[in-house]
């Protein structure tokens, strides 16, 4: 064996030993033997809500966390989030300048290890806002669920999850309400808003007591939608191959019906061509059923 090969083998062995040592140290520092899982480290931030409606936007984008948004018991903003060893959190808390923003970036080197290094303790991100907060809230997560409740007269609430579910109840927004999930379910009750956009590609969507001043847009790919007690000036209902059942409060004569069935089935009552409202329905191979009720 040549001297070069012997040197190369020694170098590779040393690298392997060092990698093993660092791996053991990583596991030892981050593993919690009492719970047989990796350690959960929380960061907590509290902020006073500035006067004069200066705070215009709370923006949160994470990857592994569930997100829970609710009203705080005091006049403060409370933000509590779990930090892990797989990515980087960046917090921008320019409250006086109008923005509270939290971004999470998952390190590429750890993405393939996530199944092995999975944390099974509570990693929920908690956001509590004062009851008189009038700005916008935009929250999104990749693998977590999003819940929101009791928020009144905020400008906008937008909730997004790729693989998780979205649940909201008792919400009033001046401008827009949005709930978007790729494969998860959506469940929203007692919602009042200016405009709404609801989309679940493959999950199940359930709405009840949904009052929209202007436009309600609902979309699905092959998921099922059941929406009760709906009101809106403009309905835009679309599914590719799923089933959508919409129960509208009001009279069909108040709407102009615009249907695009393609190869699917659309069941809507006759409307009035010169009606003030519009109900637009479109499907490729799915089914859309619209029922009106004056009660």
N, C-alpha and C positions, 0 to 999 in steps of 0.2 A: 504493500500500500504506500502510495506516494506521501510525501510530507504535507502537501497541500490538502489531500483528502483527510489526513489525520487531523489537521488544523480545523478544517470545515466541520468535521464530526464533533470536535470538542466545542466549537462555537455554538453549534446547534443544540448540543446537550445543555450548555450553560444557559442559552436562551429559554429552553424548555423548563429548566429548573426555576429560573427567575419568574417565568410566566405562572408556574404552579404556585410559587410563594406569594406573588401578588394576588393571584386568584383566591388563595386561602385567606389572605389578609382582608380582601374585599368582603368575602363572605362573613368573616369573623366580626368585622366592624359594622356590617349592615344587617346581620341576622339577629333576630330576637328569639333566643331559645325557649323562652317562657311561652311564646305564642306560636313557635315553629313557623315563623314567617319573617319577612324582611321588615326592618324598622319603619315606622311611620313618623315622620317629622312634620309638625304643623307650624305654619307661620300665621300669626294673627295680626291684623291691622285694623285700627279704629280711626275714623275721621269725623270731624265735625262738618255738618252740611253748611257750606258757605251761604251767606245771605245774598239775596238778589238773584236767585236762580242761576248762579254762575256755573254750577256743575251741569253740563249739557249731555254728557255721555259716559256710561259705564260699559266698558267693552272687555269681555273675558273670552279667551280662546285657549282651551286645554285639550289634552289627549285622552288620558286614562280616567279622569275624575268624573263622578256624578256631580251635578250642579243643582243646588237648591237656592231659590230666590224667594225671599219673604220680607215682610215688614218688620223693622226693628222695634223693640219696646221703648227705645229712647230716641232722641233726635240725632243719632249718630249712624254713620255707615260702618258696618262691621264686615270685614273680609277675612275669612279663615280658609286656608288651603294647605293641602298636604304637598310636601316636596319629596321627590324621589331622586335616585341616583342615575336615572336613565335619560334625563334631559335637563333643560335649563328654563327656569322661570324668569321672565323680565317684567318688572312692575314699574309702571309710570303713573305716579300719583300726583299729577299737577291739578289738584282739586280747585285751586283758585283760578287756574287757567281753563277750567271747564272739562277736564278729562281724567278719568280713572281707568287705567288699562292694564290688563294682565295677559301676557302671551306665554305660551309654553312651546318649546321646540324639543322634539325627541331626537336624541343623538343617533345618527345613522349606525354607529358601531354597536348600539344596543338593541336595535329593532328586531334582529333575529333571535335575541335572547329573551324576549319579553314573555314567551310562554313558560320558560324555565324560571325566570325571575319575577313571577307574578306575585303581587301583593294581595293578600286576601283579607286585610283589615279595612276598616272604614277609611276611604280616601275621598270622601265627599267634600266638594268646595261649597262653602256656605257664604252667601251674600245676603246681608240684611240691610234694608234701606229705610230711611225715615218716611213716614206717611205723607209728608209734604214735598217729597222729591218729585220734580216736574220734568226731569230730563228723560233721556232714552236709555234703554238697557238692551245690550246685544250680547248674548252668551252662546257659546258653541263648544261642543266636545266631540271627540271621535268615537270613543268606546263607552262613554257613560250615558246615564239617563239625566234628563232635565225636568225639574219640577218648579212651578211658580204658583203662588197663591196670595190673594189679598192685596194685590197692587192696584192702586186707584189713581186715575188721572195722570199717569205718566205719559210722556209723548209717544214713545214707541217701545214695544217689547218684541224682540226677535230671539227665537230659540231654535237651535240647530243641533242635531246629533246624527252621526253617520250610522252607527250600529246600535244605538240605544233608543229608548222611548222618550216621549215628551208628554207631560201632564200639566195642565193649567186649570185653575178654577178661581172664580171671583176676581176677574181682571177688568179694569177700565183703562183704555188707552185713547188719547186724543187723536193720534194719527194712525198708526198701523200696529196690527197684531200679526206675528208670523210664527208658524210652527212647521219645521221641516225635518224629516227623518228619512234616511234611505231605506233601511230595513226594519226599523223599529215601529212600534205602535204610537198613535197619537190619541190622547183623550182630553178634551177641553169642555168645560162646563161653566155657564154663567159668565159669558164674555161680552163686553160692549166695546166697540172700537169704530174708528172712522173707516178703515179698510182692513182686510184680512187676506192672508195668503197661507193656505194649508196644503202641505204636500207630504205624502208618504208613498214611496215607490212600491214597496212590497209588503208593508205592514198593514195593520187594521186601524182605521180612523173612526173615532166616535166623537160626535159633537152633540151638545144639547144646550138650549137657551143661548143661542149665538146671535147677537144683535149687531148688525153692521150698518152704519149710516150710508156708506157709498157702495164699495165693491167687495164682494166675497168671491175669492178665487180658490177652488179646490182641485187638486190634481192627484192622480195615482197612476202607476204603471199596471201592475197586476194585483194590487191590494184591494181590499174591500172598504167601502166608506158607508157609514150610516150616520146621517146628520138630522137631528130633530130640532124643531122650534127655531127655524131660521128666518131672519129678516134681513133684507138688503135691497138697495136700489138696483144693483147690477149683479147678476150671478154669472160666473164663468166656471162651468163644471166640465172636467175633462178626465177621461180614463182611457188607457190603451186597451187592456184586456180584462180589467177587473170589473167589479160591480159597485155602483154608487146609488144609494137611496137617499134622496133629499126630501125633507118634509118642510114646506115653506108656510109660514103664517101669512095669510092674506088671500087675495083673489087672483086667479089666473088672468082675469081681464086687465089687471094692472101691469101686465108684462107682454112684451113682444118676444115671441119664441124664435130663437135662431138655432136650428139643429144641424149637426153634421154627423150622421150615423156611420158612414163608410160601410163596413160589413157587420157592424154591431147593431145593438137594439137600443132605441131611445123611446121611452114612454113619457110623454108630457102632455098636459091638456092643451086645448087651443087657447091662444092668447089674443091680444088685440094689436093690430099692426101699428096703430098710433099711440100705443100705451107709453106711459112715462118711464116705466121700468123695462129692463132687458134681462132675459134669461137665455144664456148661451150654453149649449151642450154639445160635446164632441167625444166620439169614441171610435176606435178602429175595429176591435172585435169584442168589446165588452158590452156592458149593459148599464144604462142610466135610467132611473125611475124618479120622477118628480111628482109629489103629491101636495096639493094646496089645502089649507084648512083655515077657516076664518076665526077659529077659537084661539 
